[in-house]
């Protein structure tokens, strides 16, 4: 079992695919499941290249275990035997490990089949862009599964290896990105008064949006606005630019706070651009709803962690990163939990990050215990 999971993880790491392009990854996962324990049904092309394997054991609850197919546009720096063969693309978020853990659940299902119910292994596409979960939910075939529970985990570097991290309120933040586009009028740099240069508006907007931050994670109205990209003009010293853009990510703990924050951003941009006589557009993109944990599902995770012999930690508030698992939590009973990736492991999305192989049996053990608990009760 562990050898097969390890081989799978290393193969997936060597052959990463970006969001929306995960056809080879889905095909390899399907081959792996067919080889070791074929499901009763495959659902293919869910939300893109998504794949669901349905194992039916009779009447009873339907439980979905979800993981992610996609990798990141990051060049890998470490010279591992299983390093990515694709230049500029690598599994630097641990999705290769998540897939191996979910796929590894088949071994306990094969050796100790549940007495009832259905177990669905969901390999979801396009998590990194926030589009995959919504695409899966738009497919009638997934809706027809009528899931009673959905579970997922995420490895967490910087936390004790193998420690299960649970949060009562929710797992991850509400996150949305935006592009602010400003259009004025280009002029000669010697006669800037003849034009309308968006650089001044960008400077003022940067300062005013910074004032909207509520950095205390314990605050209910927590808000984090991060400028991620700015461009104005060109390297031509004789030209005063007439166009500029500013890109942000916004993070809150709740949809309500996010709605208020978006309104504040819109009002500030409108006010400043009117003063500067600029046209503007705001393009909202890459929405990750907050991943809310159902109390009953969360209680099952706690029990499963204890049954698997893993240490447990209660976090007082969610993680600040986005996770499109939040789309599922709007419709079903869900719980997402963290699994410590080691105190000295490089952070997620870092070029030196590699999923810790020793986590593979631990994550699968929690999933196995969840199956046992739910199907028994």
Order of alpha helices (4+ residues) and beta strands (2+ residues): alpha-alpha-beta-beta-beta-alpha-beta-alpha-alpha-beta-beta-beta-beta-beta-alpha-beta-beta-beta-alpha-beta-beta-alpha-beta-alpha-beta-alpha
